[in-house]
Amino acid sequence: MHSKLKINNELLGILYMLLCQFSFATNDAFVKFVYQSYEEIFVLNQIIFIRGIFTLLFILFFLYIKKELDFKKMFCSKELRVRGFLESLAALFFFIGIALLPFAKVYILLSMAPILLTAFGAIFLNEKVRWRRWSAVLLGFVGVAVVINPGKLEFGYYFIFPILAAIMLSIRDLYTKNFKQDYHSLQIAFMTCFVVTIFFGLLSIYKFYDFSLKDILILFISAFFLALGYIFSVATIKVALVSVTSTFRYSVILWGIVYGYFLFEEIPVTNTYIGALIIVISGLIIISRQKKIGVIK
């Protein structure tokens, strides 16, 4: 009976992770769809700002249901504000990448985040990283080189933006490891979203755009999927071990390919597939080693 329950929880955790990545990718696809109606990079600021307002309302609703709506705890936390700022920088680089690069390629390069996290942990936190994980880190960089294809550079140097986003996400996660106070995952999500919304709201002052009712509706739907992504990410942690579900984070690459093909008429070239495979293998090796040494449970 206990074994059956454990198996069911693991399958449920995997399902939640798949739904989480689907929700995040769908949200990003809607953002890119609205952006393409304007084709001006500065419109991203207002898109993320409006989407953020809607997302905050959704997260507030779920916090209220969970009885975790503690404004004093959230707004007085320097830890959450700093984390939100790091997320804001990551979002800035990420959405510039979404605007200027093929959809799937951004997710592939962003998948360097856990690989970079391993390297940064060894360099800045003195974590013990042995030769197998260092080999996986180097393999990940080889995968990036294959995706970028430096001999051709079809999209110029825009590839740097998702890599910068991956670096910022790694720094964010390193910072989160040192949190002294416990927070509900939705509280972290709310404050992160709040800081990101304010950040892009300030950037929106530079230039204001008149959005159609259709654009606003699309951003509302986008915000709903973003909130769902947060909810499913929380649910994943609640029902299953990270070691069981972390592998399935890479499913976002598949959604990137699907949305890129059907929504944006993007067909990945061979080196993109090969590089993606190398990066995923690198990440899986790191996850496998972390399981064995007890870094993730």
N, C-alpha and C positions, 0 to 999 in steps of 0.2 A: 504493500500500500504506500509506504514511504517512498520506495523507489519509483513507483508510478507517478506520484505527486511531483517528485524531483524532475523526472523526465518531462512532464507536462509544463512545469515552470520554465525549464530550459528552452523548450520549443516556443513557449509564449514569449520569453525574453528575446529570442531570435526574431519572432514575428514583429514584436514591438520595435526592434532595431531596424528591421526592413521598412516598416511604416514610418519610422523616424526619418530615415534617409530619403524615402520617397517624398515626405512632407517638406523637408528642407529644399530638395531639388525642385519641387513644384513651385514653391515660393520664389526661388531664384529665377526660375523660368518666366514667371509672371513679371518679375522686375525687369528682366531683359526685354520682354515683349513690349512693355510700356516704354522703355528707353528707346527702342527702335522706332517709335513714332516721332521722336524728336531728334535723335542722332546728335545731341549736344551733351558732352560729358558732364556739364554742370547740372543737368536735369536730374542726375542721380541723387544729388543732395536732397532735393525736394521729394523725390520718389521714396527714399529711405525714411525721411522725416514723416511723411503721411502714413506710410506703412507702419512705422513705429508707433504712432498714436493709436491706430487700430489694434495692433498687437498688445499694447499695454492694457487696453480694455479687456481683451480676451484673457490675458494672464491674471489680471485683477479678479475677474470672475472666478477663475479656477482657484486662486488663492483664498477667496471668500468661501468657496465650497469646502476646501481643505482645512479651513479655520487656521490658516497660517498668515493671515493679513496683518502683519505687524509693521506699520509704517516707521515707528521709531527705530526698531532694530535694523530695518533696511536702509533708511535714509541717513542714519547716524554712523553707518559703517564705512570707514575709510577703505577697508579691504574691498568691499563691493564696488565702491566708486573707482578705485584704481583699476580693478578688474574690468569694469565697464569701459574705462578709457582705453585700455589695451585692446579690448574687443572692438572699440570704435576705429582704431587704427587698422586692425585686421580687416574690418568691414570695408573701410575706405579702399584699401589695396585690392581686396577681393572683388568688389563691384566694378572697379576700373577694369580689372581683368575680365569680368563677365561681359562688360560693354565692348571691349576691344579684341577679345580672343574667342575662338570657338568654344562653345559651352562645355563640351566634354574635356577639352584640354585644361581648362581652369581647375576642374575637380581632380584631374590626374596630378597636376602639379601641387595642388593643395594637399594631396595625400602624403606629401613629404612631411607633414606636421608631426606625426608620431615618430618618424625617423629622426627628425631634427630634435625632438624632445629627448630622445635617447642620448644624442650627442651633447646637447646642452646640459643634461643632467650629469653627464660625466665631467664636463668641463667646468661648470659653475657650481654644482652641488657635491662634487667629489663622489658621485655614485660609481660603484664598481661596474665597469662595462668591459667584459672580456672579449677575446678576439672574435668570437662568433657574432656577437652583436655589432662590433665595429666593422666586420666584414659585410654585414647586412646594411649598415649605414652607407658604406662605400658603394655597395650594389645599388642602393637607392639613388645616389648621385649619378651613377652610370645611367640609370633609367631616365632621370631628368635630362641628361645630355642627349639621349636618344629621342625623347619627346621634342626637345627644343630644336634638334638638328642644326647645330651651330654652323655647318657648312652652307646652309641655305637661308635660315632665319626668315621664313616666309612672312611672319608677323613682326619682324623687327625685334626690338628689345622689350616689347610689351609683356613677354613671358615673365619678366622680373616681378610684375605685380602680384600674381598668385603665389610666387615664392616668398615675397615679402609678407603676404598674408599668412602663409604657413609659419614663417619665423615669428610673427606677432602672436599667433595662436599658441606656439610652443612656449613663448615667454609668459603668456597668460596662464597656461597650465602649470608652469613652474611656480608662478606666483601663487596660484590657487592652492598648491600643495602645502604652503606655509600658513594657511588660514588658521588663526588661533580660536575662532569661534565657529560653532556649527550652524549652518544655515540649511533651510529646506531648499531643495533644488529649484523650486519655483520662485523662491525669494531671490536666489542668485539670478535666475532668468529675468525676473522683473527689473531688478536694478541694472542689470547689464543692458536690457532693452531700453530702460529709461535714459541711461547715460548716452547710449548710441543715438537715441532719438534727439536728445538735446544737442549732441555733437553735430549731427547732420542738419538740425534746425538752424544752428548758428551759421553753418556753411551755406544754407539756403538763402541767407540774407543777400549774398552776392548777386543773385539773379532770381527773379520770380517768374514762374511759368503758369499759364492758365491751363489747368487740366480739365478735360471733358468729363462728363458724368461717367462715361464708359471707363476712362482711366481710373477714376476714383473707385469704381466698383471692382475693377481688376485688382487694385491695391488692397481693397478690403478682403477679397478672396485670398490674395497673397498673404496678408496678415493672419488670416485664419489658419492657413497651412503652416505658417511659421510657428504660431502658437501650438498647433498640433504636434509639430516637431519637438518642441520643448516638452510637451506632455508625454509623448511616447518615449523621449529620452529619459525622463524621470521614471516612467513605468518600467523601462528596461532594467534600470538599476535596482528597482524594488523587487522584481521577480526572479532575476537570474544573475549569476556571477559575471563580472566584466570579462573574465577569461573565456566565457562561453559565447558572448555576444560581440566582442570587439572585432572579430574577423569580418563580421557582416557590415561593418561601417563602409567597406569598400564597394558595397552595392550602389552607393551614390554615383560611382563612375558609370555604371550601366544606365542609370537614369539620365546622366549627363549625355551619353551617347544617343539615347532614345529621344530625348527632348531636342537635342541638337539637330538630329536628322529630320524629325517630323515638324518641329516648330520653326527652325531656323535654316533648314536645308543645308546643314553642315555634314559633310561626309569625311570622317577621320581618315587620314592617310596611314599607310602601313606602319611607319615609324612610331606613330602615336599609339597604336595598339601594342606594339612591341615594348615601347617604353612604359606603358601602363602596366603591362604584365610584369616587367622587371621591378617596378616600384611596389606593386602589390605583393610579389614574392618577398621582397625585402621587408615589407611591413609584417608579413605573416611569420617570417623567421624571427623577427624581434618579438612579436607577440608570443610565439612558441617558447622562446628562451625566457621571457618574463614569467610565463606560467611555471616553468620548471624551477626557477630560482625564487618563486614566491613574490615577485614584484607586483603582479596582479593576481587576484583571486576570483 
